[in-house]
């Protein structure tokens, strides 16, 4: 069967995407060639019945992929991309999930006529609950954009932006965002323990409450502000707590400050 997709890198994110594609039948295993130097990681791809090689020199000479997915760490993305230069300036589209690396960097390596899609995923993609945001250069056709979005949808929700500059804001909100939520769970757990709950009970309450609230917000169709109001009885316990969190826009300002710090750092890393 013809190789349609080359996946460069089968680490946590690469493998999560690969498993989603194969298990959802968006791609047949035989249509994917995985390039991964680590034997243990190659074996994971092979367990999905995908062909896997140690480096780009192992790609069959007659391979003409529709898509090359670059799922390697940002620190080595330039070196890794150069190994696929022979597919540049042609009909092959490149999809990068490396944080902070702009489309211009890939174009400089692969050629200015290369169709390139940049994607910012987040870690919940590993369980099919991720948030993927795409930016495509002008050489990517509308059909290819739809095909790439469909492929990414096996890992969660997909959105597109028209201005690459906004990728720094995307990184700050959804890319780094899971860490903010994990820390909130840590804080809510610690607060529950301080209030007298056994640690395991506090942890369960914190995690399930965050999970359930997020699911309700996603599935109810209601605005989060309205859902908040529905939980909040006048002069009740929730109102007392929100008086602390919302007084003087305390939490709103803190989150805004955190997101801005992440956005500014993303700008720095992209230079």
N, C-alpha and C positions, 0 to 999 in steps of 0.2 A: 504493500500500500504506500502511496505517496506521502512523504513527510510534509505536513502543512504548517507545523509550528516547531520552532526550536526554543527550548527553555534553557537559558543560561543561568545556572544557579538553582540548586534544589535544597536550599536551607529551609528554615521554618516558613517563610512567606512563599517561596517558590514551590515548596512541597504542598502547602495548603491550597494554593491555586491549582496546582496540577491535580491533586486529589479531587477537588471540586469539579474540574472540567471532566475528568474521566467518570467519576461517579454519577454526575448529572447527565452523562452521555452527550454533552456539548461537543466533545471531541472523542474520537476513538483512540485508545492507547497507542495503536500502531501508527497514528498520524503525528505523534509527538516524539521528538528526539531531545533528550535531556543531556546537557553538557555540565558535568559536575566533577571537579577533581577529587573530592573526598569519597573514598570507596563506600563508607557507611551510608552516605547520603545518596550515592548512585543506586545502592541496593534498594532503597525505598522506592525509587522510581521504577526499578526493574520489577519490584513486587506488584506494581500496578500494570505490569506487562508493557511498559514503555522501553524503547531502546535508549540506552544511556552510554555515553562515552566520557573519557576523562578530560579531554580538552577539545578545542575547536578543530584541531588537525584531524580528529577522528570523524568529522562530518563527511559523509559520502560526497564525492566530487559532483555528482549530478543532482544534488539537493537544491531545490528552489522553493524555499519556504514562503508562505504567505505572510507569516508573522514571526518575528524574533522577539522573545520576551527577555528582557534584561532584569534578572532578580538577584543581583549581587550587591554587596555592601557599597555605600557611596565612596568609601576610601579607595576602592579598586575599580570603580565603574569605568573610568577612562581607559585603563589598560584592558579591561574585559571587553569593552565595546570595540576596540581596535581589532580584535580577533575576528570580527564579523564584517569588516569593511567591504569584503567582496560582495556582500548582499546590498550594499548601499547604492544610492543613485539609481534605483530600479523600482520594481513593483513590490518588493518586500517592505512591509511596514514594521517599524521597530516600536516596541512598547517597553518603557522603562518604569520600574517601580522603586527606583533609587531616590531617596529623599534629597532635596536640595540641588539636584543637578538639572540645569535648564536645558531646554530643547536646543539652544544654540551650541552647547557643548557637544551634543550628539551630532548635529549637522556639521560641525567643524571636523569631526572624526570620520563620519560616514559619507559625507558629501552633501552639498546644499540642496540636491534634488531628492533627498530621502524623506519619505513619509514617516513622521515621528509622532507618537502619542506618549505623553507623560502622565503617569498615574500616581496619586497619593493614596495608598491604602492605609488601613490601621489593623492592629493585631486581632480584633475580633473576626477578621476575615478567616482566621484559622479554623473557626467553627461555623463559617457561613453566615456570620452576623456582622460583617465588616461594613465600612463606608469607603467606597472608592470614588475618587474625583479625578476626572480626565481633562487634559488640555491637549488639543491636537494642532499641529501646524497646518498651513494652508494646502499642503500636498496630500493630506489624508482625505479620501473621498467620504461622502456621506454614508455610503454603503459600508465602508470599512469601519467608520465610527460606530455604526449600529452593531456590526459584527463583534467589535472589540467590547462594546458595552454589554452585549449579550453574554460574551465569554466571562467578563468580570462579574456579571450578576450571580454567578454560581457561588461567589464569595460574600454576597451581601447586596446592599443598595449601591446604585451607581448614579453619579451626577456629573455634569460637564460644565466647564467654565470657558469663556471666550478670551479672557485676559490672563496670560501666564503669571503676571505680577500677583494675582490673587492666590497663587499656590502657597505663598508664605502664610496667608491668613488661613487657608485650608489646613496647612500643616499645624498651625497653632490651635485650631478648633478640633478637627477630627483626627488628625495624625497623632498629636500629643494628648488629645482629649481623654482616651481611656485611662491614662495615668492619673489624670485629675479625679476621675470617678473612683479608681482603685484607692486613691488616697482618702477620698471622702468616706469610703467604706471602712478604711482603717480608723478614721477619726470617729465615725459613728459607733464602731465596735468598742473603741476605747471609752467613749462617753457612756455607752451602755454598761460596760464593766465597772466604771466609776460609780454608776448609779446603783450598783449592787448585783447586776446580772452575772451568772457564771460566764466565763470567757467564750466558751463554745456556743452558748445560747445567744450572747451578744453578737457574735460573728454571724450566726445564722439569721438573726433578725435584721442585721444591717444589710447583708448580701441580698436576702430575699426581698427586702423592702425596696432596695434600689432596682433590682431586677423587675419586680412587679410594677413599680411606678413607671419605669421606662417602657415596659410592654404596654401598659395602659395608655400612656401618652402616645405611643406609636399606633395603637389599634383603635382607640376611641374616636379619633377624628376631631377631638376637642383641643382647643388651645391650652398649653400648659398652665397659663395664668388662670383660666377658668377651672381647670382641674384642681389647682391649688386652692381656689376659693371654695370649691365644693367640699374640701376636707376641713376647711377652717370655720369652726363655729365662733360666733362673737364671744369674746372674753373666755374662750376655752383654752385647752392645753396647747393646741396647734398655734393659736393666735399668740400665746405667750412666747413660744419658741420662735415664731416668725418675727416677733417684735425685736428679738436679738439679732436674727440673721438679716432682716430687711431694714432695721432702724438705721437711718442715715445712709441708706443704700450700701450698707457694709459689705454684704456678700457680692452684690452686683459690681461694686468698685474693685473688690479683691480679684474676682474672676476676670474682669476687664484688664486689670494690671498684669495678671498671669498670662493671659492670651497675648497681650502686647509684647511681653518679654519673650515669649516663644516666637512670635512673628518676627521681631527684630533679630533674634538669633538665627532664624531661618534665612533672613536676608544676608546676614554675615556669612553663613556657611555656603551660600550660593555664589559668592563672589570668587 
